[in-house]
Amino acid sequence: MKHLFFVLSLCIAFNTMGQNNISITPAPAHINFYEGSFVINKKTILKSDEELSNAKNFLTSYLKTFYQVVFINNEIATHKKNTKNSIELILDREEKNNTKYYLEINKDHIKIKGSAGGVFYGVQSLIQLLPLNQKSLSIRNLVIEDSARFNYRGMHLDAARHFFSVIYIKKYIDYLALHKFNTLHWHLTDDQGWRIEIKQYPLLTEKGSCRNQTLIGPYGTNKYDGKKYCGFYTQEEIKEIVKYASDRYITIIPEIEMPGHSMAALASYPFLGCTKGPYEVMQTWGVSNDVLCAGNDSTFIFLQHVIDEVIQLFPSPYIHIGGDECPKDNWHNCNLCQKRMKDNNLKDEHELQSYFMSRIEKYINSKGRNIIGWDEILEGGLAPNATVMSWRGEEGGIAAARLHHFAIMTPGNPLYFDHSQTINEDSITQGGYNSLKLVYDYEPVPNSLTKEEAKYILGAQANMWTEYMDNERKLEYMLFPRMAALSEVLWSPASQKNWSRFENNIPDLFERYKLWNINFSRAIFDIQTSVGTNNFKGITWQLTSNNKKGKLFYKCTDSTNATDLIYEHPIEVNQSGTCYAVLKDDKNTSLGPWVKQNFHINKATGRKIALANPPSKSYNIGGELTLVDGIQNNIGMSKSAQFLGFSGTDLNALIDLGEVVSIDSIKLHAFEQTASWIYRPSRVSFFESKDGINYDYVFSSTEAEGTSNLIYRYSQKSEARYLKIIAQNMGTIPSGAPGSGNKSWLFADEIEVF
């Protein structure tokens, strides 16, 4: 009965919370509300144990900054008696859980009790209970008992592609603290820039921190801004940032990339490479074949000296050493690397990378620290004490956990926050689609793990790669509100996750973001569009919106009625053209921008389609219909929501046109972006049939029209009801190409029949 009562009271609490405009993100483990309230005023006394200065200082600073409240009476607590009109922070010296806290609010006082970290997290909950109208600091009476689900609650920030000031890094850290994250993974070196001062190697910042220019627009455009781009953090600045984070119970894990993604280091000290250069800091994104030489002892001496200085700056128990996307062509052609392999009985270059990482790990272990690496460090054998950061899906984390190695889940889908958070994104992103709900629904512990293996999943982290984030406002737009969704994934008990509750709290969350002057995405209130079938005889355009303040209107260019029409049901689209949709209030004023969708209708549009091989879950938003939905990828801005992606497998599609029809031409639209490991099909073949049993081969080609947006075209008069389209995946990416040794991606967009 005790457990049943708790579940019931929790549901009541959350419902009441919504009704009274009270919301806390991430949601607490236990919360109950009571009658009455406490009011903070100029006579309120703040009492705190001496050891809780971090929590006290954060609270006083927050109240002063956002509510202009300054405590005149600010005491060291004695706890001998309760004080009316007080906020009391109490250290529980016996509490071992550094996230656990007890928060009590009644008409006389507010009490937060717990470990030092727990009290700090309790302060974050109190901050979210403060009213947003700022007219009266009245807070509903309640009791919260809470602690974190995962020990590792991480956010990542890439400062190598684009540099962010010390002031903004501190702001970013505050954002993490306000959402109860405890780890900042700080990506400090890459091909495009070296951002950390290493005093023994001054050229790393004199040369390596600058690139001559930067790519403009999507990868592959080869257009540059012509402006030199520089920036790095001095050691004194890093110490200041590390202290700032520590005061907020946030550990900063530095990442020094090796052996790949090291062009900035090679440009500074060419002796570190197999070819000895010349090298330059990369001006575009992607992967370079030039990597640190694994056969040269000078490479390891250099890295050991760098690590020595990094360790002095970062007290983190972990040092991240990268290990991802390391082409091995130069190693294959390097006499020193081949000698290293022979001397150490290494059968291939993958084992040479394992040797490289293990050697660095031993050195870092000798300094009392451990390593984290991206999941490529599994290749060739895992270093003995390594923690794996699983980014190419969850497979790396699962493999590590089964080997009884710790793992941190950070799969590209849904935890790469450089991916779009709306299908209708109008700014350049890395590609991919990770909506707020996809983030919220993520579960870091895979079902395939046993209970014992699951213990090795430390938690999860979202990654902020900044190739297309060159300013703070864009960074925030990509970060929020997805950070809030992930905070609940990592903090709140899994059994208490509730999308409806979280969604209902979003207006309050947005008001708080406005108070903090955050530039957040409102994509959840944007018009969401999708395509459905009209009994497999065509398509319909479907519109939805979470914004309840207005009505949806639409118009299509081929409509005989030029006025805007009220959206009441899915719109039948049977001609090529453009349709528009907008949300309007009762005064006929638009509540947002018009959404535009181009349709290319043909004989295959909306027809039955079946795939022999399922697409990857990461690139399968619209399902099989994506290939016959009448929507094509926009040239110059790849929206992966309009593609199906196949990792290492072929596209094998069968289309039923409904009846035998005359055919003049067949087209397959595909996509290529080698920097993202997306390669054109090795061969495309078309087959036709009238009965669905006997198929005639009609077309096969390895050539395509276009460069990145590809078209495979067959033009010849024929008659058929059934079409089979096979696009063969290139398979394993060959040596010398981006992502070499990995499965290639095949992206297909649209199949057209005329």
C-alpha positions in Angstrom: 0.0 0.0 0.0 2.9 2.4 0.7 4.1 2.3 -2.9 0.6 2.6 -4.3 0.0 5.7 -2.1 3.2 7.3 -3.3 2.4 6.9 -7.0 -1.0 8.4 -6.4 0.3 11.3 -4.4 3.0 12.0 -7.0 0.4 12.2 -9.8 -1.7 14.6 -7.8 1.4 16.7 -7.1 2.4 17.0 -10.7 -1.2 17.9 -11.7 -1.4 20.5 -9.0 2.0 21.8 -10.1 0.7 22.4 -13.6 -2.5 24.1 -12.4 -0.6 26.5 -10.1 2.0 27.4 -12.7 4.8 25.6 -10.8 7.2 23.5 -12.7 10.7 22.0 -12.0 12.9 20.6 -14.7 14.3 18.0 -14.3 11.3 16.7 -12.4 12.1 15.7 -8.7 11.8 12.1 -7.5 9.2 12.9 -4.8 7.1 16.0 -4.4 4.0 16.9 -2.4 2.2 20.2 -2.1 0.4 21.7 1.0 -1.8 24.6 1.7 -0.3 28.0 2.2 2.9 29.7 1.0 6.2 31.4 2.0 7.0 34.9 0.9 10.6 36.1 0.4 10.9 39.8 1.4 13.5 42.3 2.6 13.3 40.9 6.1 14.0 37.3 5.1 17.1 35.9 6.8 19.4 33.6 4.9 21.1 31.0 7.1 23.8 28.6 5.9 26.5 26.3 7.1 30.0 27.5 6.3 30.6 24.5 4.0 27.7 25.5 1.8 29.1 28.7 0.5 28.8 27.6 -3.1 25.0 27.0 -2.8 24.6 30.2 -0.7 26.5 32.4 -3.2 24.7 31.0 -6.2 21.3 31.7 -4.6 22.1 35.2 -3.4 23.6 36.1 -6.8 20.6 34.7 -8.6 18.1 36.6 -6.4 20.1 39.8 -6.8 20.5 39.5 -10.6 17.0 38.5 -11.5 14.8 39.7 -8.6 16.9 42.6 -7.1 16.7 40.9 -3.8 19.6 41.5 -1.4 19.7 39.7 2.0 20.5 42.3 4.7 20.7 39.5 7.3 23.0 36.8 6.1 24.0 34.5 8.9 26.1 31.4 9.6 23.5 28.8 10.8 23.5 27.4 14.3 20.3 25.2 13.8 19.5 25.5 17.5 16.1 26.7 16.8 13.8 27.5 13.8 13.8 31.1 12.7 10.7 32.6 11.1 10.9 34.2 7.7 14.2 32.4 7.0 15.9 30.4 4.2 18.1 27.8 5.8 20.8 25.7 4.0 21.7 22.7 6.2 24.6 20.3 5.6 23.9 16.7 6.3 27.4 15.5 7.1 26.4 11.8 7.1 24.9 11.9 3.6 27.1 10.1 1.1 25.0 10.8 -2.0 26.3 14.1 -3.4 23.1 14.8 -5.3 20.5 14.0 -2.6 18.5 16.9 -1.0 15.4 17.5 1.1 13.5 20.8 0.4 10.8 22.0 2.7 8.7 25.1 2.3 6.1 26.2 4.8 4.7 29.6 5.8 7.6 30.3 8.2 10.7 29.1 6.4 12.4 27.3 3.5 14.8 24.5 4.4 17.2 22.7 2.1 19.2 19.9 3.7 21.6 17.4 2.2 25.2 16.8 1.1 27.0 19.9 -0.1 26.2 19.0 -3.7 22.7 18.0 -2.8 22.0 21.4 -1.2 23.3 23.1 -4.4 20.9 21.1 -6.5 18.1 21.9 -4.0 18.9 25.6 -4.6 18.3 25.0 -8.4 14.9 23.5 -7.6 14.1 26.5 -5.4 15.1 28.9 -8.1 12.6 27.2 -10.5 9.9 27.6 -7.9 10.3 31.4 -7.8 7.4 33.1 -9.5 8.1 34.5 -13.0 6.0 37.6 -12.7 8.5 39.0 -10.1 5.7 41.0 -8.4 5.6 38.9 -5.3 8.1 36.2 -4.3 5.4 33.9 -3.0 6.2 30.2 -3.1 3.7 27.3 -2.6 4.3 25.1 0.5 5.7 21.8 -0.5 8.2 19.0 0.4 10.7 17.6 -2.1 13.0 14.6 -1.7 15.2 14.2 -4.6 18.5 12.8 -6.0 20.0 12.1 -9.5 19.5 8.8 -11.4 22.9 8.9 -13.2 26.3 9.8 -11.9 27.4 11.2 -15.3 25.2 14.0 -16.6 27.1 15.6 -19.3 27.1 18.4 -21.9 29.8 18.9 -24.5 31.1 22.1 -26.1 33.3 22.3 -29.1 35.6 25.4 -28.9 37.9 24.2 -31.7 35.7 24.9 -34.7 34.4 28.1 -33.2 35.9 29.9 -30.2 33.8 31.2 -27.3 34.9 33.8 -24.8 35.7 33.2 -21.1 32.6 35.2 -20.2 30.4 33.0 -22.3 32.0 29.7 -21.1 31.0 30.8 -17.6 27.5 31.5 -18.8 27.4 28.0 -20.4 28.5 26.5 -17.1 25.7 28.4 -15.3 23.2 26.9 -17.8 24.5 23.4 -16.9 24.2 24.1 -13.2 20.6 25.4 -13.5 19.7 22.1 -15.2 21.6 19.9 -12.7 24.3 18.7 -15.1 27.6 17.8 -13.5 30.0 17.5 -16.4 31.3 19.7 -19.1 33.2 17.9 -21.9 35.3 20.7 -23.3 36.6 19.9 -26.8 39.8 22.1 -27.1 41.8 20.8 -30.0 41.0 19.7 -33.6 42.0 20.1 -37.2 40.5 23.6 -37.2 42.2 25.1 -34.1 44.2 24.5 -31.0 42.6 26.4 -28.1 44.7 25.6 -25.0 47.9 27.3 -24.0 50.8 24.7 -23.6 53.8 26.6 -22.4 56.4 24.0 -23.5 55.0 24.3 -27.1 54.2 27.9 -27.7 53.6 27.4 -31.5 50.5 25.4 -30.7 48.8 28.8 -29.9 50.9 31.1 -32.0 50.2 29.0 -35.2 47.7 26.3 -34.3 45.1 28.6 -32.9 44.6 30.4 -36.2 43.2 29.3 -39.5 43.5 31.5 -42.6 39.8 31.5 -43.4 36.6 29.6 -42.7 34.1 27.7 -44.8 30.9 29.6 -45.6 27.7 27.6 -46.0 27.2 23.8 -46.1 30.1 21.4 -46.4 31.1 21.0 -50.1 30.4 24.5 -51.3 34.1 25.4 -51.1 33.3 29.0 -50.5 35.3 30.8 -47.8 35.1 34.1 -45.9 38.7 35.1 -46.5 39.1 36.2 -42.8 41.8 34.9 -40.4 40.1 33.2 -37.4 42.0 32.9 -34.1 41.4 32.2 -30.4 42.8 30.3 -27.4 42.5 30.2 -23.7 45.5 31.0 -21.5 46.3 28.7 -18.6 45.2 31.4 -16.2 41.9 31.7 -17.9 41.5 27.9 -17.8 42.2 27.8 -14.1 39.6 30.5 -13.6 37.0 28.6 -15.6 37.8 25.3 -13.8 37.3 27.0 -10.4 34.1 28.6 -11.6 32.7 25.2 -12.7 33.9 23.5 -9.5 32.0 26.0 -7.4 28.9 24.8 -9.3 29.7 21.1 -8.8 30.6 20.7 -12.4 33.7 18.7 -13.5 35.4 19.8 -16.7 36.8 17.0 -18.8 39.3 18.4 -21.4 39.6 16.7 -24.8 43.0 16.7 -26.5 42.3 14.9 -29.9 44.7 12.2 -31.0 45.9 10.6 -33.2 43.5 12.0 -35.8 41.9 15.5 -35.9 45.4 16.9 -35.2 46.1 19.3 -38.1 46.4 22.3 -35.8 49.2 20.4 -33.9 50.8 19.3 -37.1 50.8 22.8 -38.6 52.6 24.0 -35.4 55.1 21.1 -35.2 55.4 19.2 -38.6 57.8 16.6 -37.1 54.7 15.1 -35.5 53.4 13.8 -38.8 54.4 10.8 -41.0 55.1 13.0 -44.1 56.6 15.9 -42.1 54.4 18.4 -44.0 53.9 21.1 -44.9 50.7 21.3 -43.0 48.1 24.0 -42.3 45.2 24.4 -39.9 42.1 23.2 -41.8 39.8 25.9 -43.1 36.9 23.5 -43.8 35.2 20.8 -41.9 35.5 17.0 -42.2 38.5 14.7 -41.7 42.1 14.9 -42.8 44.3 12.0 -43.8 47.2 13.7 -42.0 47.4 12.4 -38.4 50.0 12.0 -35.7 52.7 9.5 -36.5 52.4 6.4 -34.4 55.9 5.2 -35.3 57.8 8.2 -34.1 58.7 8.3 -30.4 58.8 12.1 -30.6 55.0 12.0 -31.0 54.6 10.3 -27.6 57.1 12.6 -25.9 55.2 15.6 -27.3 51.9 14.2 -26.1 53.3 13.4 -22.6 54.5 16.9 -22.2 51.1 18.3 -23.3 49.3 15.9 -20.9 51.5 17.0 -18.1 50.3 20.6 -18.5 46.7 19.6 -19.1 46.6 17.5 -15.9 47.9 20.5 -13.9 45.0 22.6 -15.2 42.2 20.1 -14.9 41.6 18.1 -11.7 39.1 15.9 -13.5 39.6 12.1 -12.9 39.2 11.8 -16.7 41.2 13.1 -19.7 39.5 12.7 -23.0 41.9 11.6 -25.8 39.6 11.5 -28.8 40.5 8.5 -30.9 37.8 9.0 -33.5 37.9 9.3 -37.3 41.6 8.5 -37.7 42.5 7.6 -41.3 45.3 5.1 -41.4 46.7 5.6 -44.9 49.8 7.5 -43.8 50.5 4.9 -41.2 50.3 2.2 -43.9 52.8 4.1 -46.0 55.1 5.1 -43.2 58.3 3.1 -42.5 58.4 4.1 -38.9 54.7 3.0 -38.3 55.3 -0.3 -40.1 58.4 -0.9 -38.0 56.4 -0.2 -34.9 53.8 -2.7 -36.0 56.5 -5.4 -36.7 58.3 -4.8 -33.4 55.1 -5.1 -31.4 53.5 -8.0 -33.4 50.6 -5.8 -34.5 48.6 -7.4 -37.4 47.1 -4.2 -38.9 46.8 -0.4 -38.4 43.7 -0.8 -36.2 45.9 -2.6 -33.7 48.5 0.1 -34.1 45.8 2.6 -33.0 45.0 0.4 -30.0 48.8 0.4 -29.2 48.8 4.2 -29.5 45.8 4.7 -27.2 47.1 2.1 -24.7 50.5 3.7 -24.5 48.9 7.1 -23.8 46.5 5.5 -21.3 49.4 4.0 -19.4 51.0 7.4 -19.1 47.8 9.1 -18.0 47.2 6.3 -15.5 50.7 6.8 -14.1 49.5 10.4 -13.3 46.5 9.1 -11.4 44.0 9.7 -14.1 41.9 7.7 -16.5 41.1 8.1 -20.2 37.8 8.5 -22.1 37.8 8.0 -25.8 35.2 7.9 -28.6 34.0 4.4 -29.5 36.7 3.9 -32.2 39.1 3.1 -29.3 37.3 -0.3 -29.3 38.9 -1.2 -32.6 42.0 -3.4 -32.4 41.4 -4.0 -28.7 40.3 -1.7 -25.8 42.8 0.0 -23.6 42.7 -1.7 -20.1 41.0 1.1 -18.1 39.4 3.1 -20.8 35.9 4.5 -20.6 34.1 4.5 -24.0 32.0 7.4 -25.2 29.5 5.8 -27.7 28.7 8.2 -30.5 28.2 6.0 -33.6 24.9 4.7 -32.2 24.8 2.6 -29.0 26.8 -0.3 -30.2 30.1 0.9 -28.8 28.6 1.5 -25.3 27.0 -1.9 -25.4 30.2 -3.6 -26.4 32.2 -1.7 -23.7 29.6 -2.6 -20.9 29.8 -6.3 -21.9 33.6 -6.1 -21.5 33.0 -4.5 -18.1 34.3 -1.2 -19.2 32.4 2.0 -18.3 30.5 3.7 -21.1 28.8 7.1 -21.6 26.0 7.2 -24.2 26.1 10.0 -26.7 24.6 8.6 -29.9 24.3 11.0 -32.8 20.6 10.4 -32.8 19.2 11.9 -30.7 22.0 13.5 -28.7 23.9 15.5 -31.3 22.5 19.0 -30.7 24.1 20.3 -33.9 21.4 18.5 -35.7 18.1 20.3 -36.5 15.3 20.2 -34.0 12.6 20.9 -36.5 11.9 19.5 -40.0 11.3 23.0 -41.2 14.7 24.3 -40.1 15.6 27.5 -42.0 19.3 27.8 -40.9 22.3 25.7 -41.8 22.9 22.8 -39.4 25.1 19.7 -39.5 22.2 17.7 -40.8 20.1 15.1 -39.0 16.9 15.7 -37.1 16.8 15.4 -33.3 13.5 16.9 -32.0 12.8 17.8 -28.4 10.6 14.7 -28.0 13.2 12.4 -29.5 15.7 13.7 -26.9 13.1 13.4 -24.1 12.3 9.8 -25.1 15.9 8.6 -25.1 16.8 5.9 -22.6 20.6 5.6 -21.9 20.5 2.0 -20.7 19.9 -0.4 -23.6 17.4 -3.2 -23.0 20.0 -5.7 -24.5 22.2 -5.3 -21.4 21.9 -7.5 -18.4 21.3 -6.0 -15.0 25.0 -6.4 -14.2 26.2 -5.0 -17.5 23.8 -2.0 -17.1 25.9 -0.9 -14.1 28.7 0.1 -16.5 26.5 2.8 -18.2 27.6 5.9 -16.3 25.1 8.2 -18.0 24.8 10.2 -21.2 25.8 13.5 -22.7 24.7 15.7 -25.6 27.3 17.1 -28.0 27.5 20.6 -29.3 29.7 20.5 -32.4 30.1 24.1 -33.6 30.9 24.0 -37.3 27.7 25.9 -38.0 27.5 27.8 -34.7 29.7 30.8 -35.0 28.0 33.0 -32.4 26.4 32.6 -29.0 22.8 33.2 -30.0 22.9 30.3 -32.6 24.5 28.1 -30.0 21.7 28.8 -27.5 19.1 28.3 -30.2 20.5 24.8 -30.9 20.9 24.0 -27.2 17.5 25.1 -25.7 15.1 23.6 -24.8 16.7 20.2 -25.7 19.1 20.6 -22.7 16.0 20.6 -20.4 14.7 17.4 -22.0 18.1 15.7 -21.5 18.3 16.9 -17.9 15.2 15.0 -17.1 16.5 11.9 -18.9 19.6 11.9 -16.7 18.3 13.2 -13.4 14.7 12.0 -12.9 13.7 8.3 -12.2 12.9 6.6 -15.5 9.5 5.5 -14.1 8.5 9.1 -13.7 9.3 10.4 -17.1 6.1 11.8 -18.6 6.1 13.6 -21.9 2.6 15.2 -21.4 3.7 16.7 -18.1 7.0 17.9 -19.5 5.2 19.4 -22.6 2.7 21.2 -20.3 5.6 22.8 -18.4 7.2 24.1 -21.6 5.5 27.6 -21.5 6.9 28.1 -17.9 10.3 26.9 -19.1 10.2 29.4 -21.9 9.3 32.2 -19.6 12.2 31.3 -17.4 14.5 31.3 -20.5 13.3 34.8 -21.3 14.2 35.9 -17.8 17.7 34.5 -18.4 17.9 36.2 -21.8 18.4 32.9 -23.6 17.8 32.6 -27.3 15.8 29.3 -27.4 14.1 27.5 -30.2 10.3 27.6 -30.3 10.1 24.6 -32.7 7.7 22.7 -30.5 5.1 25.5 -31.2 6.0 25.7 -34.9 3.7 24.2 -37.5 4.7 20.6 -38.0 4.1 19.1 -41.4 3.9 15.5 -42.6 2.8 13.6 -45.7 0.3 10.7 -45.7 -1.2 8.6 -48.4 -4.6 9.0 -50.0 -5.5 5.3 -50.1 -2.2 4.8 -52.1 -3.6 6.9 -54.9 -1.8 10.1 -54.0 -0.7 12.1 -51.0 -2.1 14.4 -48.3 -0.4 17.2 -46.6 -1.0 17.1 -42.8 -0.6 20.0 -40.4 -0.4 20.2 -36.6 0.6 22.7 -34.0 1.0 22.7 -30.3 0.2 26.4 -30.2 -3.4 26.6 -28.9 -3.6 30.4 -29.4 -4.5 30.3 -33.1 -6.0 28.5 -36.1 -4.2 26.9 -39.0 -4.6 28.3 -42.5 -3.2 27.1 -45.8 -3.2 27.8 -49.5 -1.7 26.0 -52.5 -0.6 27.7 -55.7 -2.8 25.5 -57.8 -5.9 26.3 -55.8 -8.7 28.1 -57.6 -9.4 30.0 -54.4 -6.6 32.4 -53.8 -7.7 33.3 -50.2 -6.3 31.5 -47.2 -8.3 28.4 -46.2 -8.9 27.2 -42.7 -7.2 23.8 -42.1 -9.8 21.2 -41.0 -8.5 18.0 -42.4 -5.5 16.7 -44.4 -5.1 18.5 -47.7 -5.1 16.3 -50.9 -2.2 17.3 -53.1 -2.6 16.0 -56.7 -0.6 18.5 -58.7 3.0 19.7 -58.6 3.3 23.1 -57.0 3.8 24.9 -53.7 1.6 24.9 -50.6 1.8 27.3 -47.6 0.6 27.1 -44.0 0.4 29.7 -41.2 -1.0 30.0 -37.7 -3.3 33.1 -37.2 -5.0 34.6 -34.2 -8.7 35.6 -34.1 -7.7 39.0 -35.6 -6.3 37.3 -38.7 -2.7 38.2 -37.6 0.0 35.7 -38.3 1.5 34.2 -35.2 4.6 33.0 -37.0 6.2 32.7 -40.4 4.6 30.9 -43.3 5.7 27.3 -43.8 6.4 26.5 -47.4 6.4 23.1 -49.1 7.2 22.3 -52.7 5.6 19.1 -54.2 6.7 17.2 -57.2 3.8 14.9 -58.2 4.4 12.0 -60.5 3.1 8.5 -61.2 4.9 7.0 -58.2 3.7 9.6 -55.7 1.8 8.0 -52.8 1.9 4.5 -54.3 2.5 1.4 -52.3 6.2 0.8 -51.6 8.1 -1.9 -49.8 11.8 -2.1 -48.8 13.7 -5.4 -48.6 16.2 -3.8 -46.2 15.0 -1.4 -43.4 16.6 2.0 -43.2 18.7 3.0 -40.1 16.5 4.2 -37.2 18.6 7.4 -37.2 17.4 8.3 -40.7 13.9 7.1 -41.1 11.6 9.8 -40.1 8.9 9.4 -42.8 9.3 5.7 -43.3 9.1 4.1 -46.8 6.8 6.8 -48.0 9.7 9.2 -47.9 10.8 7.8 -51.3 7.4 8.5 -52.9 6.1 11.5 -51.0 6.5 14.1 -53.7 9.1 16.0 -51.6 12.7 16.5 -52.7 15.7 17.6 -50.8 16.5 21.3 -51.1 19.6 21.9 -53.1 22.3 23.7 -51.0 20.8 22.7 -47.6 20.6 19.0 -46.9 17.7 18.2 -44.7 18.1 14.6 -43.6 14.4 14.4 -42.7 13.8 14.1 -46.4 16.1 11.1 -46.8 16.2 7.4 -45.9 19.7 6.4 -44.7 21.2 2.9 -45.1 24.3 2.0 -43.1 26.3 -0.6 -45.1 23.2 -2.0 -46.7 21.5 -1.5 -50.1 18.3 0.3 -51.1 16.0 -2.3 -52.5 12.6 -0.8 -53.2 9.5 -2.4 -54.8 6.8 0.1 -56.0 3.2 -0.9 -57.0 1.9 1.8 -59.3 -1.7 0.3 -58.9 -2.1 -0.6 -62.6 -0.2 -1.0 -65.8 0.8 2.5 -66.9 2.9 4.0 -69.7 6.4 5.1 -68.6 8.7 7.6 -70.3 11.3 7.9 -67.5 12.3 6.8 -64.0 14.5 8.8 -61.6 16.2 8.0 -58.3 17.4 10.9 -56.2 20.3 10.2 -54.0 22.8 12.3 -52.0 26.6 12.4 -51.4 28.6 14.1 -48.7 31.7 12.1 -48.1 32.8 14.2 -45.0 29.8 12.7 -43.3 30.6 9.2 -44.7 27.6 9.5 -47.1 28.7 8.0 -50.4 26.9 7.6 -53.8 25.7 4.1 -54.7 28.3 1.9 -56.4 25.6 1.0 -58.9 21.9 1.7 -59.5 19.6 -0.7 -61.3 16.0 -0.5 -62.4 13.6 -3.4 -63.2 10.0 -3.4 -64.5 7.2 -5.9 -64.4 3.5 -6.1 -65.4 2.5 -9.0 -63.1 4.9 -8.6 -60.1 6.4 -12.0 -60.8 8.5 -11.6 -64.0 10.8 -8.6 -64.0 12.7 -7.2 -66.9 16.1 -5.5 -66.3 15.9 -2.1 -68.0 18.7 0.1 -66.5 22.0 -0.1 -64.7 24.6 2.7 -64.2 27.4 3.8 -61.9 27.1 7.4 -63.2 24.8 10.1 -61.9 23.8 13.6 -62.8 24.9 16.2 -60.3 27.6 16.4 -57.6 26.0 16.2 -54.1 22.3 16.0 -55.0 22.4 13.1 -57.4 19.9 11.9 -60.1 20.0 8.4 -61.7 17.8 8.7 -64.8 16.4 6.1 -67.2 14.5 7.4 -70.2 12.7 5.0 -72.6 9.0 4.3 -73.3 7.6 1.2 -71.7 4.6 -0.1 -69.8 4.7 -1.6 -66.3 2.8 -1.8 -63.0 5.7 -2.8 -60.7 9.1 -1.2 -60.4 12.1 -2.5 -58.5 14.9 -0.1 -57.8 18.2 -1.3 -56.3 21.0 1.1 -55.3 24.0 -0.8 -54.1 25.8 0.5 -51.0 29.5 1.1 -51.5 30.2 -1.0 -48.4 33.3 -0.4 -46.4 34.7 3.0 -47.0 38.1 2.5 -48.8 41.5 3.6 -47.6 42.1 7.3 -48.1 38.5 8.4 -48.0 36.7 10.1 -45.1 35.6 7.4 -42.6 37.9 4.8 -44.1 37.3 1.4 -42.6 33.7 2.2 -41.5 30.4 1.2 -43.2 29.4 3.8 -45.8 26.0 5.5 -45.7 23.7 5.5 -48.7 21.1 8.3 -48.7 18.1 8.0 -51.0 15.5 10.8 -51.4 12.8 10.4 -54.0 11.8 7.9 -56.8 9.9 9.6 -59.7 8.0 8.0 -62.6 6.8 10.0 -65.6 
